[in-house]
Amino acid sequence: MRILFAASPDIAVPSMVAVSEMEGVNFTLAGILTNPDSKRGRRGTLEPTEISSAATELDKARRGKGLPSITQIKPEKLNEKARALVAALAPDLLISFAYGRIFGPRFLSLFPLGGINIHPSLLPKFRGAAPIPAAILAREGETGICIQCIAPEMDCGDILMEERFPLTGSETALSLSQEVSIKAAKLLRELLLDFEAKVKTARPQQGKAIYCSQMKKEDGLINWNKSAADIDAQIRAYTPWPLSFTFRGNDRLFILEAEPLKDPTKALELPGTVLNADKQGIFIQTGEGILSVKKLQWQAKKAIDWKAFCNGERSFAGTKLGV
């Protein structure tokens, strides 16, 4: 089975490595499909995707085992030229994990065994581009990973395998992505070793579909009228990007770590009012409950803990945050 692995972010790296480690009589990593190098940083330097960088590093280990280098395809569009490059690799199966583009019928026709997609949610819940932040925002008690057949409509394919696991309520999008990346690689390996049987037992998705959209920078703006629990979930969901923020006047302040007080007192101030600070952090009134802030960052400055912040902002208590 010759496999084309389509991905871009680092969440997919362990799964790519898992496919490479299976290289032998039955499996071959024919190549990777990823997004083109993009400009990053203030200087606009062209840099490859995380999966492309990882594939370059993986090649070093593969050469030591006498394996061929991994062919990288980085098209701007999945057009005729891209299809020709893929066809030249003679792939049997497409594996996609956060590649970020829709595969059309002409592209999928290049794969005799079709395509499968790794999706970090319990489908049909949280179809779309940001399922991990969506699960945290919704304060779900559990989440999971589905490996589905690629279908014409986004994330609507039959489920080949699924793994569920609980959420503690303290996860960030970063920590949950790291957990998912490891679990997904193990699940993919299990699927490939029993691929024909898993295809025969694939099941349609059941339940109401819930969609999530791509995150935007402005999504990070904190609405202090929401509950402390909801704001805490937002802060965790938007770590490491786009981060959650508020304003003091015209100054943007990022709230990086916080937690709702377990036994909040009755609201005495308007939402967004900084109350005081004690051993648990800086207390901020919300629409329901009090948020204890642990780590903050003024725009263009370093992130610091709440104690250091208070040392530099002696008159912060009483401040009204928000727009």
C-alpha positions as CSV (number, residue, x, y, z in Angstrom):
1,M,0.0,0.0,0.0
2,R,1.5,3.3,-1.2
3,I,0.4,6.2,1.0
4,L,0.3,9.9,0.3
5,F,0.2,11.8,3.5
6,A,-1.5,15.2,3.3
7,A,-1.0,17.6,6.3
8,S,0.4,21.0,7.3
9,P,0.6,21.7,11.1
10,D,2.7,19.8,13.7
11,I,-0.3,18.0,15.2
12,A,0.1,15.6,12.2
13,V,3.8,14.9,12.7
14,P,3.5,11.8,14.9
15,S,1.0,10.3,12.4
16,M,3.4,10.9,9.5
17,V,6.2,9.3,11.5
18,A,4.0,6.3,12.3
19,V,3.4,5.7,8.6
20,S,7.1,6.0,7.9
21,E,7.9,3.5,10.7
22,M,5.6,1.0,9.0
23,E,7.6,1.2,5.8
24,G,8.3,-2.3,4.5
25,V,6.6,-5.1,2.5
26,N,3.1,-3.9,3.0
27,F,3.4,-0.1,3.4
28,T,5.3,2.7,1.6
29,L,5.2,6.4,2.4
30,A,5.0,7.5,-1.2
31,G,5.2,11.2,-0.4
32,I,3.6,14.1,1.5
33,L,1.3,16.8,0.3
34,T,1.5,20.1,2.2
35,N,0.9,23.8,1.8
36,P,3.5,25.9,0.1
37,D,6.2,27.7,2.1
38,S,4.8,31.0,3.5
39,K,6.2,34.3,4.7
40,R,6.6,34.5,8.5
41,G,8.0,37.0,10.9
42,R,8.8,40.6,10.5
43,R,11.3,40.0,7.8
44,G,8.8,37.9,5.8
45,T,11.2,35.0,5.5
46,L,9.8,32.0,3.5
47,E,9.4,29.0,5.9
48,P,8.0,25.5,5.3
49,T,5.0,24.1,7.1
50,E,5.7,22.1,10.3
51,I,5.0,18.8,8.5
52,S,7.4,19.8,5.7
53,S,10.2,20.6,8.2
54,A,9.5,17.3,10.1
55,A,9.6,15.3,6.8
56,T,13.0,16.9,6.0
57,E,14.3,15.8,9.4
58,L,12.7,12.4,9.1
59,D,14.6,11.8,5.8
60,K,17.9,11.7,7.8
61,A,16.6,8.8,9.8
62,R,15.2,7.1,6.7
63,R,18.5,7.3,4.8
64,G,20.2,5.6,7.8
65,K,17.8,2.7,7.2
66,G,18.3,2.6,3.5
67,L,14.9,4.1,2.8
68,P,14.2,6.6,0.0
69,S,13.7,10.3,0.7
70,I,10.2,11.5,1.1
71,T,8.9,13.4,-1.9
72,Q,7.3,16.7,-0.9
73,I,4.5,18.2,-3.1
74,K,3.5,21.8,-2.2
75,P,1.0,23.1,-4.7
76,E,-0.8,26.4,-4.5
77,K,-3.9,24.7,-5.8
78,L,-4.9,21.1,-6.4
79,N,-5.1,21.6,-10.1
80,E,-4.1,19.5,-13.1
81,K,-0.4,20.1,-12.4
82,A,-0.7,19.0,-8.8
83,R,-2.7,15.9,-9.8
84,A,0.1,15.0,-12.3
85,L,2.7,15.2,-9.5
86,V,0.6,13.0,-7.3
87,A,-0.2,10.5,-10.0
88,A,3.6,10.1,-10.6
89,L,3.9,8.7,-7.1
90,A,1.3,6.0,-7.9
91,P,-0.4,6.2,-4.5
92,D,-3.0,3.8,-3.3
93,L,-4.4,5.6,-0.3
94,L,-4.7,9.2,0.7
95,I,-4.3,10.0,4.5
96,S,-5.2,13.6,5.4
97,F,-4.8,15.3,8.8
98,A,-5.4,19.0,9.0
99,Y,-4.2,19.6,5.5
100,G,-6.7,22.5,5.2
101,R,-8.1,22.1,1.7
102,I,-11.0,20.3,0.1
103,F,-10.3,17.3,-2.1
104,G,-12.3,17.2,-5.4
105,P,-13.5,14.1,-7.2
106,R,-10.7,14.3,-9.8
107,F,-8.1,14.4,-7.1
108,L,-9.6,11.6,-5.1
109,S,-9.8,9.4,-8.3
110,L,-6.0,9.1,-8.1
111,F,-6.3,6.8,-5.1
112,P,-7.6,3.2,-5.8
113,L,-8.3,2.8,-2.0
114,G,-9.8,6.2,-1.6
115,G,-8.9,8.7,1.1
116,I,-9.2,8.8,4.9
117,N,-9.2,11.8,7.2
118,I,-8.1,12.1,10.9
119,H,-10.4,14.5,12.7
120,P,-9.9,15.5,16.4
121,S,-13.5,15.5,17.5
122,L,-16.4,13.0,18.0
123,L,-18.1,13.4,14.7
124,P,-20.6,14.7,13.7
125,K,-19.8,17.1,16.6
126,F,-17.5,19.9,15.6
127,R,-17.0,19.4,11.9
128,G,-14.8,22.0,10.4
129,A,-11.5,23.8,10.9
130,A,-11.1,24.3,14.7
131,P,-12.6,21.2,16.5
132,I,-10.1,21.3,19.4
133,P,-10.8,24.9,20.5
134,A,-14.5,24.3,19.9
135,A,-14.6,21.4,22.4
136,I,-12.9,23.5,25.0
137,L,-15.2,26.5,24.3
138,A,-18.2,24.3,24.7
139,R,-16.8,23.0,28.0
140,E,-17.3,19.4,26.8
141,G,-16.7,16.6,29.3
142,E,-15.1,14.4,26.7
143,T,-13.8,14.6,23.2
144,G,-12.1,12.2,20.9
145,I,-10.6,11.4,17.5
146,C,-12.3,10.0,14.5
147,I,-10.8,8.5,11.4
148,Q,-13.3,8.8,8.6
149,C,-13.6,8.1,4.9
150,I,-13.2,11.3,2.9
151,A,-16.5,12.3,1.4
152,P,-17.6,15.0,-1.0
153,E,-19.0,17.1,1.9
154,M,-16.6,18.3,4.7
155,D,-16.2,15.8,7.5
156,C,-19.3,13.9,6.6
157,G,-17.7,10.5,5.8
158,D,-18.3,7.2,7.4
159,I,-16.4,6.5,10.6
160,L,-13.7,3.8,10.4
161,M,-12.3,4.1,13.9
162,E,-13.0,6.3,17.0
163,E,-11.3,6.9,20.3
164,R,-13.0,8.8,23.2
165,F,-11.3,10.3,26.2
166,P,-12.3,12.6,29.0
167,L,-11.5,16.3,29.4
168,T,-10.4,17.7,32.8
169,G,-11.5,21.3,32.2
170,S,-7.9,22.5,32.5
171,E,-6.8,21.8,28.9
172,T,-5.6,24.5,26.5
173,A,-5.8,24.1,22.8
174,L,-2.1,23.6,22.8
175,S,-2.0,20.8,25.5
176,L,-5.0,19.1,24.0
177,S,-3.5,19.2,20.5
178,Q,-0.3,17.6,21.8
179,E,-2.4,14.8,23.4
180,V,-4.4,14.3,20.3
181,S,-1.3,14.1,18.1
182,I,0.0,11.1,20.0
183,K,-3.3,9.3,20.3
184,A,-4.0,9.8,16.6
185,A,-0.8,8.3,15.5
186,K,-1.5,5.1,17.5
187,L,-5.1,5.0,16.2
188,L,-3.9,5.4,12.6
189,R,-1.3,2.6,13.0
190,E,-4.0,0.3,14.4
191,L,-6.3,1.1,11.4
192,L,-3.7,0.5,8.8
193,L,-2.7,-2.9,10.2
194,D,-6.4,-4.0,9.8
195,F,-7.4,-1.7,6.9
196,E,-9.6,-4.0,4.9
197,A,-11.6,-5.2,7.9
198,K,-12.1,-1.6,9.2
199,V,-13.4,-0.5,5.8
200,K,-16.0,-3.2,5.8
201,T,-17.2,-2.2,9.2
202,A,-17.3,1.6,8.6
203,R,-20.4,3.2,10.0
204,P,-22.3,6.3,9.1
205,Q,-22.1,9.3,11.5
206,Q,-25.0,9.5,14.0
207,G,-26.5,12.5,15.7
208,K,-26.9,16.2,15.0
209,A,-24.0,17.8,13.1
210,I,-22.3,20.8,14.8
211,Y,-20.0,22.9,12.8
212,C,-17.1,25.1,13.9
213,S,-15.4,27.8,11.8
214,Q,-11.9,29.0,11.4
215,M,-10.7,31.2,14.2
216,K,-9.9,34.9,13.7
217,K,-7.8,37.3,15.7
218,E,-10.8,39.3,16.8
219,D,-12.4,36.2,18.4
220,G,-10.0,36.6,21.3
221,L,-11.7,39.7,22.6
222,I,-13.1,39.0,26.1
223,N,-16.7,39.9,26.8
224,W,-16.7,40.4,30.6
225,N,-20.5,40.0,30.6
226,K,-20.0,36.3,30.1
227,S,-19.5,34.0,33.1
228,A,-16.1,33.4,34.7
229,A,-16.3,29.8,33.6
230,D,-17.0,30.7,29.9
231,I,-14.2,33.3,29.9
232,D,-11.8,30.7,31.4
233,A,-12.8,28.3,28.6
234,Q,-12.1,31.0,26.0
235,I,-8.7,31.7,27.4
236,R,-7.8,28.0,27.3
237,A,-9.3,27.5,23.8
238,Y,-7.4,30.4,22.3
239,T,-4.0,29.3,23.7
240,P,-1.6,29.5,21.8
241,W,-3.6,31.4,19.1
242,P,-5.2,33.9,18.8
243,L,-5.0,34.5,22.6
244,S,-7.6,36.2,24.7
245,F,-7.4,39.9,25.3
246,T,-9.1,42.9,26.8
247,F,-8.4,46.7,26.9
248,R,-7.5,49.3,29.5
249,G,-8.3,52.4,27.6
250,N,-6.4,52.0,24.3
251,D,-3.9,49.5,25.8
252,R,-4.4,45.8,24.8
253,L,-3.9,43.4,27.7
254,F,-3.7,39.6,27.0
255,I,-5.1,37.3,29.7
256,L,-3.0,34.1,29.4
257,E,-3.9,32.0,32.4
258,A,-6.9,32.2,34.7
259,E,-9.5,30.2,36.6
260,P,-13.0,30.9,37.9
261,L,-13.3,31.1,41.7
262,K,-15.0,28.0,43.0
263,D,-17.1,30.0,45.6
264,P,-17.8,33.4,43.9
265,T,-19.3,36.1,46.0
266,K,-22.2,38.1,44.8
267,A,-21.4,40.6,42.1
268,L,-20.7,44.1,43.6
269,E,-19.1,45.7,40.6
270,L,-19.7,46.0,36.9
271,P,-18.3,43.2,34.7
272,G,-14.7,43.8,33.8
273,T,-13.9,45.6,37.1
274,V,-10.6,44.6,38.7
275,L,-11.4,43.9,42.3
276,N,-8.2,43.1,44.1
277,A,-5.4,40.5,44.3
278,D,-4.6,37.9,46.9
279,K,-2.9,34.5,47.0
280,Q,-5.1,33.2,44.1
281,G,-4.4,35.9,41.6
282,I,-5.9,39.1,40.3
283,F,-9.7,39.0,40.8
284,I,-11.9,40.4,38.0
285,Q,-15.7,40.7,38.1
286,T,-17.5,38.9,35.3
287,G,-21.2,38.7,34.4
288,E,-21.4,35.6,36.6
289,G,-18.7,34.9,39.1
290,I,-15.2,36.1,39.6
291,L,-12.2,35.3,37.4
292,S,-8.8,34.8,39.1
293,V,-6.1,35.8,36.6
294,K,-2.7,34.2,36.9
295,K,-0.7,35.4,33.9
296,L,-0.9,38.5,31.8
297,Q,0.9,40.4,29.1
298,W,0.7,43.9,27.8
299,Q,1.0,44.1,24.0
300,A,4.6,44.2,22.8
301,K,5.8,43.3,26.3
302,K,6.8,40.0,28.0
303,A,4.3,37.7,29.6
304,I,4.5,37.8,33.5
305,D,2.8,36.2,36.4
306,W,0.2,38.2,38.4
307,K,2.5,39.0,41.3
308,A,5.1,40.7,39.0
309,F,2.3,42.4,37.1
310,C,0.8,43.9,40.4
311,N,4.3,45.1,41.4
312,G,4.4,47.2,38.2
313,E,0.7,48.3,38.3
314,R,0.1,49.5,41.8
315,S,-3.2,51.2,41.0
316,F,-4.6,48.3,38.9
317,A,-7.4,47.5,41.4
318,G,-10.5,49.5,40.5
319,T,-9.7,49.6,36.8
320,K,-12.5,48.9,34.4
321,L,-11.4,46.6,31.6
322,G,-13.2,46.2,28.2
323,V,-14.1,48.2,25.2
